[in-house]
């Protein structure tokens, strides 16, 4: 059985579906209060009022891109969204979703 480090960097969405989902990520980026690199990815801090929409997007992104680990936590009036990958080849995808350059 392969671990997540060996999971291929691949998306199962059609081009049209991926384009629609990328527009949703652009909205998340615009509304992010902070976007910070973390080990293996990025952390976004967002208004807690976005929790349902972001959780839905995170679920869908995780379903189509198995190489990503996406977690959401609501606390202290804010939503924390972490997007990481154990596969270093996933960093360019995370960078694109978050809108920042990652090493």
C-alpha positions, 0 to 999 in steps of 0.5 A: 500500500502506498503512503501519501508521499507516493500518491500521484499528483493528479486531479480527477476533475474535468477541465471545466470542473477544475476551472470552476473550482479554481474560481472558488479558490480565488474567492477564498484567497481574496477573503483570506486575512492571512496566508502563511507557508507551513511545513508541507503547504500553506495555512489560510486564516479566514472569517469564521462565517466562511466555514460551511463554504470552505469546508465544502470546497475542502471536501471536494478538493480532497476528493479530486486531489488525493495527494492533498491533506486539507483541514479546517478548524474554527476557533476564536472567531476565525477559520483556519484552513491548512492545505498540505501534501506529503508529496513535495511534487504537490507544492506547486498545486498548493501554491496555485490554490493559495496564491503564494510562492512556496519553496 
